[in-house]
Structure formats: C-alpha cells, structure tokens
Amino acid sequence: MEPDERPRPKGDLASQLASESLGSYSILELNERIAMLEGEIARVTAERDRAAAHRRAADALFGSPSSSDSGS
C-alpha cells in the first residue's frame, strides 16, 4: 500500500499543534512558529490550488460530473 493510500490518523499534527500550550515559548520562538505555520499555510494553499486546477482541466476535458447528471 502506498503511503498516500493509508488512512489518516485521527489525531493529526494540526490538532496536536492547536492543543499545545504556548506559555513556555519566548517571543522569538513564537515568531519562528508563526513563520513556520505561515509557510505551511502557503504550501497547503498552493497544493489546493494545484488540485483545483487539475480538476478544472479534467472537467473541461471529460465534462463535469454534475453537468451530465442534470439532464431531465
């Protein structure tokens, strides 16, 4: 089984990060964490946009599933 085919674990890393106490972090560490998270947001956004463009291209080539289902 390919790694991408495995089920996602229930306690994903984003949930773990969100529940972590930040009280012991310095301002510098918090700024570094924000920069890292902003980089991750940009990476996820780019992947989402790439996937959406791929889907639009496939729909343009093969027709979108919703357009073939709407015939009366």
Buried (B, 14 or more C-beta within 10 A) or exposed (E): EEEEEEEEEEEEEEEEEEEEEEEEEEEEEEEEBEEEEEEEEEEEEEEEEEEEEEEEEEEEEEEEEEEEEEEE
